[in-house]
């Protein structure tokens, strides 16, 4: 039986949310199917870029919150 993986399943694999049986099937597909491997690599690199992002509020927002907390 040939198993194909959706983009959602590839994302689940990147975040370690697939079962071990599904991971074995995915690893087989990654070794045999260039399109799936390319898609998986692309999604993995996007995850790496997202992991680099640091989201923090502007200093103005922090100052306003601090001022508001003083007035309570």
C-alpha positions as a Markdown table, in Angstrom:
| # | Residue | x | y | z |
|---|---|---|---|---|
| 1 | Unk | 0.0 | 0.0 | 0.0 |
| 2 | Unk | 1.3 | 3.4 | -1.0 |
| 3 | Unk | 0.8 | 6.0 | 1.7 |
| 4 | Unk | 0.6 | 9.7 | 0.9 |
| 5 | Unk | 0.9 | 12.5 | 3.4 |
| 6 | Unk | -1.0 | 15.7 | 3.5 |
| 7 | Unk | 0.6 | 19.0 | 4.4 |
| 8 | Unk | -1.2 | 18.9 | 7.7 |
| 9 | Unk | 0.4 | 15.5 | 8.5 |
| 10 | Unk | 3.8 | 16.9 | 7.5 |
| 11 | Unk | 3.3 | 19.8 | 9.9 |
| 12 | Unk | 2.2 | 17.3 | 12.6 |
| 13 | Unk | 5.5 | 15.4 | 12.0 |
| 14 | Unk | 7.6 | 18.5 | 12.4 |
| 15 | Unk | 5.9 | 19.2 | 15.7 |
| 16 | Unk | 6.3 | 15.5 | 16.8 |
| 17 | Unk | 2.6 | 14.8 | 16.8 |
| 18 | Unk | 2.4 | 11.7 | 14.6 |
| 19 | Unk | 2.4 | 8.2 | 15.9 |
| 20 | Unk | 5.5 | 6.1 | 15.6 |
| 21 | Unk | 3.9 | 4.0 | 12.9 |
| 22 | Unk | 3.0 | 7.1 | 10.9 |
| 23 | Unk | 6.5 | 8.4 | 11.3 |
| 24 | Unk | 8.0 | 5.2 | 9.9 |
| 25 | Unk | 5.7 | 5.6 | 6.9 |
| 26 | Unk | 6.7 | 9.2 | 6.5 |
| 27 | Unk | 10.4 | 8.4 | 6.6 |
| 28 | Unk | 9.9 | 5.9 | 3.9 |
| 29 | Unk | 8.1 | 8.4 | 1.8 |
| 30 | Unk | 10.8 | 11.0 | 2.4 |
| 31 | Unk | 13.4 | 8.6 | 1.1 |
| 32 | Unk | 11.4 | 7.7 | -2.0 |
| 33 | Unk | 9.4 | 10.7 | -3.0 |
| 34 | Unk | 11.2 | 14.0 | -3.9 |
| 35 | Unk | 8.0 | 16.1 | -3.8 |
| 36 | Unk | 7.2 | 15.1 | -0.2 |
| 37 | Unk | 10.8 | 15.5 | 0.8 |
| 38 | Unk | 11.0 | 19.0 | -0.7 |
| 39 | Unk | 7.7 | 20.0 | 0.9 |
| 40 | Unk | 8.8 | 18.6 | 4.3 |
| 41 | Unk | 12.1 | 20.5 | 4.1 |
| 42 | Unk | 10.4 | 23.7 | 3.1 |
| 43 | Unk | 7.9 | 23.4 | 6.1 |
| 44 | Unk | 10.8 | 22.6 | 8.4 |
| 45 | Unk | 12.7 | 25.7 | 7.3 |
| 46 | Unk | 9.6 | 27.8 | 7.8 |
| 47 | Unk | 9.3 | 26.5 | 11.3 |
| 48 | Unk | 12.9 | 27.3 | 12.0 |
| 49 | Unk | 12.3 | 30.9 | 10.8 |
| 50 | Unk | 9.2 | 31.2 | 13.0 |
| 51 | Unk | 11.2 | 29.9 | 16.0 |
| 52 | Unk | 13.6 | 32.8 | 15.6 |
| 53 | Unk | 10.9 | 35.4 | 15.9 |
| 54 | Unk | 10.8 | 37.2 | 19.2 |
| 55 | Unk | 7.5 | 38.9 | 19.8 |
| 56 | Unk | 7.4 | 41.6 | 22.4 |
| 57 | Unk | 5.3 | 44.7 | 23.0 |
| 58 | Unk | 6.6 | 48.2 | 22.2 |
| 59 | Unk | 8.1 | 50.1 | 25.1 |
| 60 | Unk | 5.2 | 52.6 | 24.8 |
| 61 | Unk | 2.7 | 49.8 | 25.5 |
| 62 | Unk | 4.7 | 48.7 | 28.6 |
| 63 | Unk | 4.9 | 52.2 | 29.9 |
| 64 | Unk | 1.1 | 52.7 | 29.5 |
| 65 | Unk | 0.4 | 49.5 | 31.3 |
| 66 | Unk | 2.7 | 50.5 | 34.2 |
| 67 | Unk | 1.1 | 53.9 | 34.4 |
| 68 | Unk | -2.4 | 52.4 | 34.4 |
| 69 | Unk | -1.4 | 49.9 | 37.2 |
| 70 | Unk | -0.2 | 52.8 | 39.3 |
| 71 | Unk | -3.5 | 54.5 | 39.0 |
| 72 | Unk | -5.5 | 51.6 | 40.4 |
